[in-house]
Amino acid sequence: LLFELAEAPFARLSSKTVTMNEDDARFYRKFTRANSILIAPAGGAGIDFSAMQEAEPVLALESQPVLLYLGRLAVDKNLDLLVEAWRIARHAFPGLVLRIVGSAVPGDPVWEVPDLKGIIHIPWTDQPFQELRRASLLVSASRREGFAMVVAEAIALGLPVVAVNNRGVQQITSVVPEAVRLVPNDASALAQAI
C-alpha cells in the first residue's frame, strides 16, 4: 500500500516505464498513458549460454542430493523459510544437503547462515553455472522478485526448480509453466515440493 501511494503519482511523470514482469506492468498501466509501459525481456538481462555450456560442475564433496540456494544473504530472501523447509525435507531424505552460495550486500539487512550439519555455505562465486550444474534442485524462497534470473538460468541448464510463488517467477512460468514448481509461502508446502 505504501509503495502504491508513493509510486502512483510519480508514474505519470515518466514518458516510458520499463518493468521486469507482467504484474508490475499491469500496476503501472493503471496510472500512465497507453503504450508507455515496456516489459524487459529476461528481466532486463540475458543468459550467457556460452558460459553455461563451458561450465563444468564443481567437484561434489558429498554423495547426497544437493539443494541449492544461489543469491544474496538478505532477510528479504526468506531464507529462514528455506532452512525450515530443508529441515522438514530431511525427515524423508536424511542426507539432503543445503548448499547456500552467496554473501550479504552492503546495506541489506544481513541473514546469518545457521551452523547446522548438512548446511554448506560458500561465499560469492565467479562460477555460478558450475554451482547450478552440481545441484540436484534449485530453491528460491523469496516472496518478491522482479525477475528471478537464477531461476531462468537453472531452467536453461535443465535443473529442476522449486520456488515460492512471486511475480518474477510467475513471469518465467508464463513461458515455461512446467519448468518450475510454484508453492505458497509455507515451509511445509516448500518441503513437500522439495
C-alpha positions as CSV (number, residue, x, y, z in Angstrom):
1,L,0.0,0.0,0.0
2,L,2.8,2.4,0.9
3,F,4.5,1.5,-2.4
4,E,1.3,2.3,-4.4
5,L,0.8,5.6,-2.6
6,A,4.3,6.7,-3.3
7,E,4.7,5.3,-6.8
8,A,1.3,6.1,-8.4
9,P,1.6,9.9,-8.6
10,F,5.2,9.8,-9.9
11,A,4.4,7.1,-12.5
12,R,2.6,9.7,-14.6
13,L,5.8,11.8,-14.9
14,S,7.7,9.1,-16.9
15,S,7.4,9.0,-20.6
16,K,8.4,5.3,-20.6
17,T,8.5,2.8,-17.7
18,V,10.3,-0.5,-18.0
19,T,9.2,-3.3,-15.7
20,M,10.6,-6.8,-15.3
21,N,7.3,-8.7,-15.2
22,E,3.7,-8.5,-16.3
23,D,2.2,-7.9,-12.8
24,D,4.3,-4.8,-12.3
25,A,3.4,-3.6,-15.9
26,R,-0.3,-4.1,-15.0
27,F,0.2,-1.9,-11.9
28,Y,1.8,0.9,-13.9
29,R,-0.7,0.8,-16.7
30,K,-3.4,2.0,-14.2
31,F,-1.5,5.3,-13.8
32,T,0.2,6.0,-17.1
33,R,-0.6,6.5,-20.8
34,A,-1.3,3.6,-23.1
35,N,1.9,2.1,-24.7
36,S,4.3,3.8,-22.2
37,I,4.9,0.6,-20.3
38,L,7.5,-1.9,-21.6
39,I,8.5,-5.3,-20.1
40,A,12.2,-6.1,-20.3
41,P,12.9,-9.5,-21.8
42,A,14.5,-11.9,-19.3
43,G,14.2,-9.3,-16.5
44,G,16.4,-6.8,-18.5
45,A,19.3,-9.2,-18.6
46,G,20.4,-12.1,-20.7
47,I,21.5,-15.6,-20.2
48,D,25.1,-16.3,-21.2
49,F,24.6,-19.7,-22.9
50,S,28.3,-20.0,-24.0
51,A,29.4,-19.6,-20.4
52,M,26.8,-22.1,-19.3
53,Q,28.0,-24.7,-21.8
54,E,31.6,-24.3,-20.8
55,A,30.9,-24.6,-17.1
56,E,31.9,-27.9,-15.6
57,P,30.3,-28.9,-12.3
58,V,32.3,-28.2,-9.2
59,L,33.5,-31.3,-7.5
60,A,30.9,-32.7,-5.2
61,L,32.2,-33.5,-1.8
62,E,29.0,-35.1,-0.7
63,S,27.3,-38.0,-2.3
64,Q,23.8,-36.9,-1.2
65,P,21.3,-34.8,-3.1
66,V,22.2,-31.1,-3.1
67,L,19.5,-28.5,-2.6
68,L,21.0,-25.1,-3.9
69,Y,20.2,-21.5,-2.9
70,L,22.3,-19.1,-5.0
71,G,21.9,-15.4,-4.2
72,R,22.1,-12.6,-1.7
73,L,22.1,-13.4,2.0
74,A,19.4,-10.9,2.9
75,V,16.4,-11.1,5.2
76,D,14.1,-10.3,2.3
77,K,15.1,-13.5,0.5
78,N,13.0,-15.5,3.0
79,L,15.9,-17.9,3.9
80,D,14.6,-18.8,7.3
81,L,11.6,-20.4,5.5
82,L,14.1,-22.2,3.2
83,V,16.0,-23.6,6.1
84,E,12.8,-24.8,7.8
85,A,11.6,-26.5,4.6
86,W,15.0,-28.2,4.3
87,R,14.8,-29.4,7.9
88,I,11.3,-30.9,7.2
89,A,12.5,-32.5,3.9
90,R,15.5,-34.1,5.7
91,H,13.0,-36.3,7.5
92,A,12.3,-38.0,4.2
93,F,15.8,-37.6,2.8
94,P,18.2,-37.7,5.8
95,G,21.3,-36.9,3.7
96,L,19.8,-33.9,1.9
97,V,22.5,-31.1,1.7
98,L,21.5,-27.5,1.6
99,R,24.2,-25.6,-0.3
100,I,24.0,-21.8,0.2
101,V,26.1,-19.8,-2.3
102,G,26.2,-16.1,-1.8
103,S,27.1,-13.2,0.5
104,A,25.5,-10.2,2.1
105,V,25.4,-7.0,0.1
106,P,26.2,-3.7,1.9
107,G,23.0,-2.0,3.0
108,D,21.0,-5.2,3.1
109,P,19.7,-6.5,6.5
110,V,22.0,-9.5,6.7
111,W,20.8,-13.0,7.1
112,E,23.1,-15.3,9.0
113,V,23.7,-18.8,7.7
114,P,22.8,-21.2,10.6
115,D,25.6,-23.5,11.8
116,L,23.8,-26.8,11.2
117,K,25.1,-30.2,10.0
118,G,24.1,-30.6,6.4
119,I,24.3,-26.8,5.5
120,I,27.3,-25.7,3.5
121,H,27.9,-22.0,2.9
122,I,30.1,-20.8,0.1
123,P,30.6,-17.0,-0.4
124,W,30.0,-15.3,-3.8
125,T,31.4,-17.2,-6.7
126,D,32.5,-16.2,-10.2
127,Q,31.3,-19.6,-11.4
128,P,27.5,-19.7,-10.7
129,F,26.9,-22.1,-13.6
130,Q,29.2,-24.6,-12.1
131,E,27.2,-24.5,-8.9
132,L,23.9,-24.9,-10.8
133,R,25.4,-27.9,-12.7
134,R,26.4,-29.5,-9.4
135,A,23.0,-29.2,-7.7
136,S,20.1,-31.6,-7.7
137,L,17.5,-28.9,-7.2
138,L,17.4,-25.1,-7.1
139,V,15.2,-23.5,-4.5
140,S,14.0,-19.9,-4.4
141,A,12.1,-18.9,-1.3
142,S,11.9,-15.1,-1.9
143,R,8.4,-13.6,-1.6
144,R,9.1,-10.9,-4.1
145,E,11.3,-10.9,-7.2
146,G,11.2,-8.6,-10.2
147,F,12.6,-11.3,-12.3
148,A,14.3,-14.4,-10.8
149,M,17.4,-14.6,-13.1
150,V,18.9,-17.6,-11.3
151,V,15.6,-19.4,-11.9
152,A,15.8,-18.7,-15.6
153,E,19.4,-19.9,-15.7
154,A,18.6,-23.1,-13.8
155,I,15.8,-23.8,-16.3
156,A,18.2,-23.2,-19.2
157,L,20.5,-25.8,-17.7
158,G,17.7,-28.3,-17.2
159,L,17.9,-28.1,-13.4
160,P,14.6,-28.6,-11.6
161,V,13.3,-25.6,-9.7
162,V,11.0,-25.1,-6.7
163,A,10.1,-21.6,-5.9
164,V,7.8,-19.6,-3.6
165,N,5.2,-18.0,-5.8
166,N,6.1,-14.4,-6.7
167,R,5.7,-12.0,-9.7
168,G,9.2,-12.7,-11.1
169,V,8.8,-16.4,-11.1
170,Q,5.3,-16.2,-12.5
171,Q,6.7,-14.2,-15.4
172,I,9.0,-17.2,-16.2
173,T,6.3,-19.8,-15.7
174,S,4.1,-17.9,-18.2
175,V,6.6,-19.0,-20.8
176,V,7.6,-22.4,-19.5
177,P,4.9,-23.5,-17.0
178,E,6.3,-27.0,-16.5
179,A,9.8,-25.8,-15.6
180,V,9.1,-24.6,-12.0
181,R,7.1,-26.0,-9.2
182,L,5.4,-23.0,-7.5
183,V,4.4,-23.2,-3.9
184,P,2.8,-20.9,-1.4
185,N,4.9,-19.1,1.3
186,D,4.8,-22.0,3.7
187,A,7.6,-24.3,4.9
188,S,5.6,-27.5,4.8
189,A,4.5,-26.8,1.2
190,L,8.0,-25.9,0.2
191,A,9.4,-29.1,1.9
192,Q,6.7,-31.2,0.1
193,A,7.8,-29.8,-3.3
194,I,11.4,-30.4,-2.5
